[in-house]
Structure formats: C-alpha cells, structure tokens
Amino acid sequence: MEKIAFKMKLLPGVKAEYRKRHDEIWPELIELLKSKGVSDYSIFFDEESDTLFGVQKTAGTGSSQDLGTASIMQQWWKYMSDIMYTNPDYSPVTTPLEKLFEME
C-alpha cells in the first residue's frame, strides 16, 4: 500500500459547491475507486489559495487521477470542470507532491 498526495485548484468562491458535490458523490465512482485499490482518500482545502490537497492510499501503481479511461471518471471530471482548473480532457490539473516526512 502506498500513500500519495497531490494538489488541485478550485476557482474562487466555489468551496461550498465543491463540498456539496462531494457530499453527494456518485456511488459508481466510489465503487470504481475502491475496485482500483484507492482507499483512505481525503481532500483538504486551503482557504487562502483555493488549493485542494488530496491524499490517498493506493494498492496499485497509480492513483485516482490515473482512472481517466473509465467512463464514470470522465463524467465526474466533466461535472466538476465548471468549478476547478482542468485540462482539455476535463481532468483536474494536478500536481504530485513529494513526501518528505511520515509518522505512523
């Protein structure tokens, strides 16, 4: 099991909408994530910069951001594209973060 972290960026003023959409996350998306080995997934928010910080455990070599070939993930990305910075394929612009310390 590997723990990875990445950051994404929201458009200004959409934190409440982002939270609402994740409170109502599609069960099919949760099922896909779990079936691909993603677990213990949390997203934190930095109010000053509108930056999201995601951390998740993965049982494979990739992360949730590597599931772009799945139809449900493509639909979710498109659904979220009006409130965050995205690539041309609607995937969120993500920046992997290097782990410098971990205490278990």
C-alpha positions in Angstrom: 0.0 0.0 0.0 1.4 3.4 -1.0 0.2 6.8 0.3 0.3 9.6 -2.3 -0.6 13.3 -2.2 -1.4 15.9 -4.8 -2.9 19.3 -5.1 -5.6 20.8 -7.3 -7.1 24.3 -7.5 -10.6 25.5 -7.2 -12.0 28.5 -9.0 -12.6 31.4 -6.5 -15.8 31.2 -4.4 -16.9 27.6 -5.1 -15.8 25.8 -2.0 -19.4 25.2 -0.8 -20.4 23.8 -4.2 -17.3 21.6 -4.3 -18.2 20.2 -0.8 -21.9 19.7 -1.9 -20.9 17.7 -4.9 -18.6 15.5 -2.9 -21.2 15.1 -0.2 -23.3 13.6 -3.0 -20.5 11.7 -4.7 -21.8 9.1 -7.1 -21.8 5.5 -5.7 -20.5 4.2 -9.1 -17.4 6.5 -8.7 -16.8 5.2 -5.2 -17.1 1.7 -6.5 -14.6 2.4 -9.2 -12.0 3.9 -6.9 -12.3 1.0 -4.4 -12.1 -1.6 -7.2 -8.8 0.0 -8.4 -7.2 0.0 -4.9 -7.8 3.6 -3.8 -8.7 3.9 -0.1 -8.4 6.2 2.8 -8.9 9.2 0.4 -9.2 12.7 1.9 -9.3 16.1 0.3 -8.4 19.2 2.3 -8.8 22.9 1.4 -6.5 25.9 1.8 -8.8 28.9 2.0 -6.1 31.5 1.2 -5.1 30.0 -2.1 -8.2 28.0 -3.1 -5.9 24.9 -3.3 -7.2 21.4 -2.6 -4.8 18.9 -1.1 -5.6 15.2 -1.8 -4.1 12.3 0.0 -5.0 8.6 -0.6 -3.7 5.1 -0.2 -3.3 3.0 -3.3 -2.9 -0.7 -3.7 -1.5 -0.4 -7.2 0.9 1.8 -9.1 -1.5 4.7 -9.9 -3.9 7.0 -8.2 -7.5 8.2 -8.7 -6.1 10.6 -11.3 -5.0 7.7 -13.4 -8.5 6.4 -14.0 -9.4 8.7 -16.9 -10.2 5.8 -19.3 -13.2 4.9 -17.2 -16.5 6.4 -18.4 -17.7 7.3 -14.9 -14.5 9.1 -14.2 -14.7 11.1 -17.4 -18.3 12.0 -16.5 -17.2 13.1 -13.0 -14.4 15.2 -14.3 -16.7 17.0 -16.8 -19.3 17.5 -14.0 -16.6 19.2 -11.8 -14.9 21.2 -14.6 -17.0 24.3 -14.1 -15.6 24.8 -10.6 -12.0 23.9 -10.8 -9.0 24.2 -13.1 -8.9 21.4 -15.6 -7.0 20.0 -18.6 -8.6 19.9 -22.1 -9.9 16.4 -21.3 -11.7 17.8 -18.2 -9.3 16.0 -15.8 -8.3 18.2 -12.9 -5.0 19.9 -13.2 -3.0 18.1 -10.5 0.5 18.5 -9.1 2.0 15.5 -7.4 3.6 16.2 -4.0 6.8 14.7 -2.7 6.6 13.0 0.7 9.2 14.4 3.0 8.0 13.0 6.3 5.5 10.4 7.6 4.8 9.3 11.1 2.8 6.1 11.5 
